[in-house]
Amino acid sequence: MPATLEVRCTNDECELDMFELHYTYDMPDSVGVDDFVCPYCREGDSLEAIEL
């Protein structure tokens, strides 16, 4: 099963609280939350992975 990553945006001015990233099998293992930006506020440094 491809990886799934749940992410939250911690930017106080952003209206998005969380989203999920669903990878394909072709996504390199080294890809993580630091490689993405928030789809709402476009900030990258305010993202953090949600650990279940």
VENUR-V909596 format. One record per backbone hydrogen bond with DSSP energy under -1.0 kcal/mol. NH is the residue of the N-H (numbers start at 1). CO is the residue of the C=O. E is the energy in kcal/mol with one decimal. If there is no record, write none. Layout:
[[NH CO E] [NH CO E]]
This chain:
[[5 21 -2.6] [7 19 -3.1] [8 48 -2.6] [10 46 -3.3] [14 11 -1.9] [19 7 -2.4] [21 5 -2.9] [23 3 -2.4] [27 24 -1.4] [31 28 -1.6] [35 32 -2.0] [36 33 -1.6] [38 43 -2.5] [42 38 -1.5] [47 44 -1.2] [48 8 -2.0] [50 6 -3.2]]
